[in-house]
Amino acid sequence: MIRKLILRTMSLLVPGLWALWPGLAQACPVCYGAPDSPLTAGMNLAILTMIGIIGFILSSFVIFFIYLRRRAMQTHAG
């Protein structure tokens, strides 16, 4: 009972504090501006790297399932 009360209070308190203190919700200088900053260029490269890793993992899953399907079809045919 007390745990639910604490959870409910915190779930209302944190968004309320963000609404009352808008400085917390503002972006940092790297995200907000300075497109020629080396930090911004590094962040963009990191984002592209993460997208590449995710694409590699997803394409690996697709290739694996294609392999399984072909193998199952060969097993049933032969």
Protein Blocks (a to p, Z undefined) as FASTA:
>chain_A
ZZmmmmmmmmmmmmmmmmmmmmlmpccfklmnomlbmklmmmmmmmmmmmmmmmmmmmmm
mmmmmmmmmmmmmmmmZZ
